[in-house]
Amino acid sequence: MGAERFKPTNENIYKIGDIVYAPVNPNLALVVRRYVHNVYYCKQKEHPELKKKVYFERELIALKS
């Protein structure tokens, strides 16, 4: 259990900078800021200065085209 466990991996669906939504609040656009240990750290697109939100991959949906 060294430092390699904290490095980002390519096993995530969403990439840094992707816009995603949480089904519990689909009107709130989120920007993926970081992905570590199967957890996405997101900021609100419209208000990035507010507190970050943390989600598992199963709790997010992609931007609708």
Rosetta blueprint (number, residue, H / E / L):
1 M L
2 G L
3 A H
4 E H
5 R H
6 F H
7 K L
8 P L
9 T L
10 N L
11 E L
12 N L
13 I L
14 Y L
15 K L
16 I L
17 G L
18 D L
19 I E
20 V E
21 Y E
22 A E
23 P L
24 V L
25 N E
26 P E
27 N E
28 L E
29 A E
30 L E
31 V E
32 V E
33 R E
34 R E
35 Y E
36 V E
37 H L
38 N L
39 V E
40 Y E
41 Y E
42 C E
43 K E
44 Q E
45 K L
46 E L
47 H L
48 P L
49 E L
50 L L
51 K L
52 K L
53 K E
54 V E
55 Y E
56 F E
57 E H
58 R H
59 E H
60 L L
61 I E
62 A E
63 L L
64 K L
65 S L
